[in-house]
């Protein structure tokens, strides 16, 4: 007996939760810079670099979610094809 596939909705929800957490972190960093206008330039640059890394992580999560959805779409199409062939046979 084959192992069941993971639940796509649970997987997607976890990715969405992670994206939202990263967005909140980005907002906190932006607020930190806005609320501290006298931060030295070096600190501002470090915060901007962190924001960029977080943004990159979010983009990777969006791509992961797209890839997971495509995988399940392909699996569904394959299963439909197999069922159609079995029905014809």
Secondary structure in CASP SS format (residue, H / E / C, confidence):
PFRMAT SS
TARGET T0000
AUTHOR 0000-0000-0000
METHOD secondary structure of the structure
MODEL  1
X C 1.00
X C 1.00
X C 1.00
X C 1.00
X C 1.00
X C 1.00
X C 1.00
X H 1.00
X H 1.00
X H 1.00
X H 1.00
X H 1.00
X H 1.00
X H 1.00
X H 1.00
X H 1.00
X H 1.00
X H 1.00
X H 1.00
X H 1.00
X H 1.00
X H 1.00
X H 1.00
X H 1.00
X H 1.00
X H 1.00
X H 1.00
X H 1.00
X H 1.00
X H 1.00
X H 1.00
X H 1.00
X H 1.00
X H 1.00
X H 1.00
X C 1.00
X C 1.00
X C 1.00
X C 1.00
X C 1.00
X H 1.00
X H 1.00
X H 1.00
X H 1.00
X H 1.00
X H 1.00
X H 1.00
X H 1.00
X H 1.00
X H 1.00
X H 1.00
X H 1.00
X H 1.00
X H 1.00
X H 1.00
X H 1.00
X H 1.00
X H 1.00
X H 1.00
X H 1.00
X H 1.00
X H 1.00
X H 1.00
X H 1.00
X H 1.00
X H 1.00
X H 1.00
X H 1.00
X H 1.00
X H 1.00
X H 1.00
X H 1.00
X H 1.00
X H 1.00
X H 1.00
X H 1.00
X H 1.00
X H 1.00
X H 1.00
X H 1.00
X H 1.00
X H 1.00
X H 1.00
X H 1.00
X H 1.00
X H 1.00
X H 1.00
X H 1.00
X C 1.00
END
